[in-house]
Amino acid sequence: MRHSVITDLVTGGLDLLTVALLSGTSVAMIERHYGHLRAEHAAPALATLAL
C-alpha cells in the first residue's frame, strides 16, 4: 500500500521533498526508487510546452 501511495504522489507531480516528508523517508530514497516515474512523465509534459 505504501508503494502505491508513493507512486501515485510521484506520478501526480508532487515534489519529491514533500513525498519524502509524507512518507517518512529521504529525498534520496524517493529519487532512487521512484525517480524513473518522473522521467516517464517528463517527456509528455515538455511536449505540451513545445511551440
Buried (B, 14 or more C-beta within 10 A) or exposed (E): EEEEEBBEBBEEEEEBEEBBEEBEBEBEEBBEBBEEBBEEEEEEEEEEEEE
